[in-house]
Amino acid sequence: MPLLETVGVKVRFGGNVALDDVSISIEPGSITGLIGPNGAGKTTLFNAITGLQSVSSGSVMLNGKDVTKFAPHKRARLGLARTFQRLELFTSLSVRDNIRVAGEIRNRWKSIGGGRMDATAEADRIIDLVGLRDVADREVGEIPTGNARVVELARALMIQPSLLLLDEPASGQTEDETEAFGKLLRKLAAEDGLGICLVEHDMDLVMNVCETIHVLEFGRIISSGSAEHVRTDPVVIDAYLGAPESVG
């Protein structure tokens, strides 16, 4: 059973259709890409999945459960976590405290799968997992953007999700940081069984880590398939990628 299914999701803003009959699925242990031009509806789809945006029609299923009318916090408690295009961190707190606070919030949930955690110990484990040990005690406002993106991922991992939605997580990263980030995503999917959905404009990252890629344009999916399929699809080339050689 897929971790996530959107079935015919439509979102309207007044007379404007932002998403039109969008259906995708994400399996455990897999990385799925969601790409397309600016304004195509990628973040709107993330908002619909997480409950920040209501849908006009269609449904959102998490682990086979219809959560279309669930509030965001209820979806989080079912194992859904996300990051945002714009960094949403406590800049005056240390990297460690930014990560730890997510575990403390999770421990306040009335129903917790797997029981309460030692938030300090778990934060240290995740710091090592994602490679933030060297900056763990620095304030987030003092570290490079590339590191801050990893802090957001680490904080999302503290709620022990089964599904991660990552909105442009490589923005502001150097080439080396992006390469390391891609390896980390593959490890999380392969070893921890996480389902990951990635919105990203770095096509090298998307093509290297995603098993399935969906392409949005004007709120509709215009192509879906493997990296090779999407890379060579004339519709996608015309709408978004340009000449094949431009994406490596």
C-alpha positions as CSV (number, residue, x, y, z in Angstrom):
1,M,0.0,0.0,0.0
2,P,1.4,3.4,-0.9
3,L,2.3,5.8,2.0
4,L,0.6,8.6,0.1
5,E,-2.0,8.8,-2.7
6,T,-3.5,12.0,-4.1
7,V,-6.6,11.1,-6.1
8,G,-7.9,13.6,-8.6
9,V,-6.9,16.6,-6.4
10,K,-8.2,19.9,-7.6
11,V,-7.5,23.3,-5.9
12,R,-9.2,26.5,-6.9
13,F,-8.3,30.1,-5.9
14,G,-11.4,31.9,-7.0
15,G,-11.7,31.4,-10.7
16,N,-8.1,30.2,-11.0
17,V,-7.5,26.4,-11.0
18,A,-4.2,25.9,-9.3
19,L,-4.3,22.1,-9.4
20,D,-6.4,20.1,-11.8
21,D,-7.0,16.4,-11.4
22,V,-3.6,15.6,-9.8
23,S,-3.0,12.0,-8.8
24,I,0.4,10.8,-7.5
25,S,1.5,8.0,-5.2
26,I,4.6,7.6,-3.0
27,E,5.8,4.2,-1.9
28,P,7.8,3.3,1.3
29,G,11.6,3.4,0.7
30,S,11.3,5.4,-2.5
31,I,12.2,9.0,-3.6
32,T,9.7,10.7,-5.9
33,G,10.4,14.0,-7.7
34,L,8.0,16.8,-8.4
35,I,9.3,19.3,-10.9
36,G,8.0,22.0,-13.2
37,P,8.2,25.7,-13.9
38,N,7.6,28.3,-11.2
39,G,3.9,28.6,-10.5
40,A,3.2,25.1,-11.8
41,G,1.5,24.1,-8.5
42,K,4.2,22.2,-6.8
43,T,4.0,23.9,-3.4
44,T,0.2,24.1,-3.7
45,L,0.2,20.3,-4.0
46,F,2.4,20.0,-0.9
47,N,0.1,22.4,1.0
48,A,-2.9,20.2,-0.1
49,I,-1.1,17.1,1.1
50,T,-0.2,18.5,4.5
51,G,-3.6,20.2,5.1
52,L,-2.4,23.8,4.8
53,Q,-4.6,24.2,1.7
54,S,-8.1,22.7,1.4
55,V,-9.0,20.9,-1.9
56,S,-12.0,21.7,-4.1
57,S,-12.3,18.0,-5.0
58,G,-10.4,14.8,-4.9
59,S,-8.8,13.1,-1.9
60,V,-5.6,12.7,0.0
61,M,-4.8,9.3,1.4
62,L,-2.1,8.5,4.0
63,N,-1.3,4.8,4.7
64,G,-4.7,4.0,3.2
65,K,-6.6,6.5,5.4
66,D,-8.6,9.3,3.9
67,V,-7.2,12.5,5.5
68,T,-8.6,15.0,3.1
69,K,-10.4,16.8,5.9
70,F,-7.8,16.3,8.6
71,A,-6.0,19.3,10.1
72,P,-2.3,19.6,9.6
73,H,-1.3,18.5,13.1
74,K,-3.4,15.3,12.7
75,R,-1.6,14.5,9.5
76,A,1.7,15.1,11.2
77,R,0.8,12.6,13.9
78,L,0.1,10.0,11.2
79,G,3.8,10.3,10.1
80,L,3.8,13.2,7.6
81,A,6.6,15.8,7.9
82,R,7.7,18.6,5.5
83,T,10.2,21.4,5.0
84,F,9.5,24.7,3.3
85,Q,11.0,26.8,0.5
86,R,11.7,29.6,3.0
87,L,13.7,28.5,6.0
88,E,11.5,28.2,9.1
89,L,14.1,27.9,11.9
90,F,14.7,29.5,15.3
91,T,17.8,31.6,14.3
92,S,18.7,32.5,17.8
93,L,18.8,28.9,19.0
94,S,21.6,26.5,18.4
95,V,21.4,23.8,15.7
96,R,21.0,21.2,18.5
97,D,18.2,23.0,20.2
98,N,16.4,23.6,16.9
99,I,16.4,19.9,16.3
100,R,15.7,18.9,19.9
101,V,12.6,21.1,20.2
102,A,10.8,19.1,17.6
103,G,11.3,16.0,19.7
104,E,9.9,17.7,22.8
105,I,6.8,18.8,20.8
106,R,6.3,15.3,19.6
107,N,6.5,14.0,23.2
108,R,3.5,16.2,24.0
109,W,1.3,14.4,21.5
110,K,-1.5,12.5,23.2
111,S,-1.0,9.5,21.0
112,I,2.6,8.7,20.1
113,G,3.5,5.7,17.9
114,G,6.6,4.1,19.4
115,G,6.3,5.9,22.8
116,R,8.1,9.0,24.2
117,M,11.7,9.7,23.2
118,D,14.7,11.1,24.9
119,A,14.8,14.3,22.9
120,T,18.4,15.2,23.7
121,A,19.7,11.7,22.8
122,E,17.7,11.5,19.6
123,A,18.8,15.0,18.5
124,D,22.4,13.9,19.0
125,R,21.8,10.7,17.0
126,I,20.2,12.7,14.1
127,I,22.9,15.3,14.2
128,D,25.4,12.6,13.5
129,L,23.2,10.9,10.9
130,V,22.9,14.1,8.8
131,G,26.5,15.3,9.4
132,L,25.9,18.4,11.5
133,R,28.2,17.6,14.4
134,D,30.7,20.4,13.5
135,V,28.0,23.1,13.8
136,A,25.8,21.5,16.4
137,D,26.5,24.2,19.0
138,R,26.4,27.2,16.7
139,E,23.3,29.5,16.4
140,V,21.4,28.8,13.3
141,G,21.6,32.4,12.3
142,E,25.4,32.1,12.0
143,I,25.6,29.0,9.8
144,P,25.5,28.9,6.0
145,T,22.2,28.4,4.2
146,G,23.3,25.0,3.0
147,N,23.8,23.8,6.5
148,A,20.5,25.4,7.6
149,R,18.7,23.3,4.9
150,V,20.0,20.2,6.6
151,V,18.9,21.4,10.0
152,E,15.3,21.6,8.6
153,L,15.6,18.1,7.4
154,A,17.0,16.9,10.8
155,R,14.2,18.7,12.6
156,A,11.6,16.9,10.4
157,L,13.2,13.6,11.2
158,M,12.7,14.2,14.9
159,I,9.0,13.4,14.7
160,Q,9.9,10.0,13.3
161,P,7.9,10.3,10.1
162,S,7.2,7.7,7.5
163,L,6.8,10.3,4.7
164,L,8.9,13.4,4.1
165,L,8.0,16.3,1.8
166,L,11.0,18.4,0.9
167,D,10.4,21.8,-0.8
168,E,13.5,22.9,-2.6
169,P,15.9,21.5,0.1
170,A,19.1,22.1,-2.1
171,S,18.5,25.8,-2.4
172,G,21.6,27.6,-1.2
173,Q,23.7,24.5,-1.1
174,T,27.1,24.2,-2.8
175,E,27.7,21.5,-5.3
176,D,29.5,19.3,-2.7
177,E,26.7,19.9,-0.2
178,T,24.1,18.9,-2.7
179,E,26.0,15.7,-3.5
180,A,26.2,14.8,0.2
181,F,22.5,15.7,0.6
182,G,21.5,13.3,-2.2
183,K,23.5,10.5,-0.6
184,L,21.7,11.2,2.7
185,L,18.3,11.0,1.0
186,R,19.1,7.7,-0.6
187,K,20.2,6.4,2.7
188,L,17.0,7.5,4.5
189,A,14.9,5.8,1.8
190,A,16.9,2.6,1.5
191,E,17.8,2.0,5.2
192,D,15.0,3.6,7.1
193,G,12.2,2.9,4.6
194,L,11.1,6.5,4.4
195,G,9.0,7.7,1.5
196,I,10.4,11.0,0.2
197,C,8.8,13.5,-2.2
198,L,11.2,16.1,-3.5
199,V,10.3,19.5,-5.1
200,E,13.5,20.8,-6.5
201,H,14.9,22.9,-9.4
202,D,18.4,21.3,-9.2
203,M,17.9,18.8,-12.0
204,D,21.1,16.9,-11.3
205,L,19.9,16.1,-7.8
206,V,16.4,15.1,-9.0
207,M,17.7,12.9,-11.8
208,N,20.2,11.2,-9.6
209,V,18.1,10.3,-6.6
210,C,14.4,10.0,-7.8
211,E,13.0,6.7,-9.0
212,T,9.8,8.4,-10.2
213,I,9.3,11.9,-11.3
214,H,6.1,13.8,-11.9
215,V,6.1,17.0,-14.0
216,L,3.6,19.8,-13.3
217,E,2.6,22.6,-15.6
218,F,-0.3,25.0,-15.0
219,G,-1.5,22.7,-12.3
220,R,-1.7,19.5,-14.4
221,I,0.7,16.5,-14.6
222,I,2.1,16.5,-18.1
223,S,4.5,13.6,-17.6
224,S,5.4,10.9,-15.1
225,G,8.0,8.1,-15.1
226,S,11.6,7.4,-14.6
227,A,14.3,10.0,-14.8
228,E,15.3,8.8,-18.3
229,H,11.7,8.9,-19.4
230,V,11.1,12.5,-18.1
231,R,14.5,13.7,-19.3
232,T,13.7,12.7,-22.9
233,D,10.0,13.4,-23.0
234,P,9.5,16.1,-25.7
235,V,6.6,17.6,-23.8
236,V,8.8,18.1,-20.7
237,I,11.7,19.4,-22.7
238,D,9.4,22.0,-24.3
239,A,7.7,23.0,-21.1
240,Y,10.5,23.0,-18.7
241,L,13.9,21.3,-19.2
242,G,14.9,22.7,-22.6
243,A,17.5,20.7,-24.6
244,P,18.4,17.4,-23.0
245,E,22.1,18.3,-22.7
246,S,21.2,21.2,-20.3
247,V,20.3,18.7,-17.5
248,G,23.5,16.7,-17.6
